[in-house]
Amino acid sequence: MRKINFNAGPAALPLPVLEQAQRELLDFQGTGSSILEHSHRGPEYDRVHEETLSLFSELMGLPRSHSPIMVQGGASLQFAMLPLNFLPPGRSADYAVTGHWARLAYEEARRVGAARAACDTAAPDGKHSRIPSPGELMIDPRAAYLHITTNNTIFGTQWRTLPDTKGVPLVADMCSDILSRQIEASRFALIYAGAQKNLGPAGLALIAVDREWLKTARTDLPDILTYAVHLEARSIYHTPPTFAVYLVGLQLKWIKANGGPAGMEKRNTEKAELLYGTLDRLKGFYTAPAEKGCRSVMNAVFRTPSPELDDLFCAEAAKEGLIGMKGHRAAGGMRVSLYNAISFDDVKALSAFMDAFSRRRG
Ligand SMILES: *Cc1c(COP(=O)(O)O)cnc(C)c1O
C-alpha cells in the first residue's frame, strides 16, 4: 500500500506520473526501448527534452525575454554557478539570509567574491521564523543582484510579496515552491530550483534566465559552469539526466492538467489552511514557530511539548501510513511538506491524526 508521504525532498510524486513512467518503462511509446536507453542525441529523447523545456516556460509564464535551462547538480551547484557567472571582481552581491539554504547560498557566494547579507533573520538560537519587513531589507543599490529564497524549506516561511529592489536584479532560489503558485516571472533576472521538491525526481535543476542579463555574465569560466553555454546547447551541452528530464516532463503535464500554477495555488492554499487551522485550534499542544504572516504554504513546521513526544508523533503517524514528518535537524520538531503532489485528502488524514494524538497525549 502506498503511504502518504510528507517528505521534504525527494518528495511525493503524483501517482499518475509514477504509473505512466511504469507503463512506459520497458517500451517508450512503441520505440522498443526504455527512455532510459535512448540516446540523448536521438529524436525520441529530443522530443521529451524539448517538451519539458517548453512546458516549463509555459507554466512559469516566462516572458519572451527569458529562457529555460536545465543543469545537473541540483540547487547547490546553482549556489556556486550564480556568483561565478554574475559576481565579477569589484562588485558585491546581496543575500537575504532567511534560513538554512539562504545562508548556504550566501556562504558559497562569499567563497567566489564579495557578498553581503541584506538581512539576517536568525534568532540567537540560530532559528529563523520570519521574512524581513521591507524596511529591514537593506539593499545596496549597486549590488550585482539580490538573492532571495522564496520558500524556506527547513524553517517553514515564505515570501508572500516580492521585495522592491529598485532596479537591482532579483534572483530567487525557488526549490521548494516553484510552480506551487502564480508568480510574475518578469520580476526575476534568474530563477532556479532543484526538481526534487515540486517538479519531479532528484538530479536536475531548472533555471529561468533573462537573456539581457545573461549578456553581462562572465565568459571566462569553464564551459560546464557557464549558463550561456548550456543555453546555447539547449541544455544538451553534455549528457543530461534523461530520465529525470522525462519525469519532470510528466509532472509538468500533470500540473498543466490540474489547472497550472493557478490550480496548484488554489489546491495548496486549501491544504495549508486546513493544516494551519488544525495547528491553531490545537495550540495548547502544538507550537508552530513561524510568524503567522510568514507561514509557508509548502512546509509547515511545528512541535509538540517535548522532543520525546515529537518522536512518538512521527512513530505513531507512521503506523497509520503518514510518513516523512521528522523536522530537519536545524529546526527540530516536525515538518510537513505540502508540495503539489499532496492532496487535500492527505492533509485531512493528517489533521485527524493530529487531533487524535493531541487528545491521547495532551
Ligand atoms: C532542498 C533545497 C536546496 C538544496 O537542493 P539540492 O538539490 O540538494 O542541492 C536548496 N535550496 C532550497 C530552498 C531547498 O529547499
The ligand as an ORCA input file, in Angstrom:
! r2SCAN-3c Opt
* xyz 0 1
  C      16.451     21.431     -0.973
  C      16.876     22.826     -1.141
  C      18.147     23.145     -1.646
  C      19.226     22.105     -1.953
  O      18.931     21.399     -3.070
  P      19.974     20.316     -3.679
  O      19.315     19.971     -4.962
  O      20.024     19.194     -2.693
  O      21.275     20.948     -3.843
  C      18.442     24.482     -1.843
  N      17.547     25.447     -1.563
  C      16.324     25.167     -1.056
  C      15.371     26.289     -0.745
  C      15.956     23.850     -0.833
  O      14.741     23.585     -0.339
*
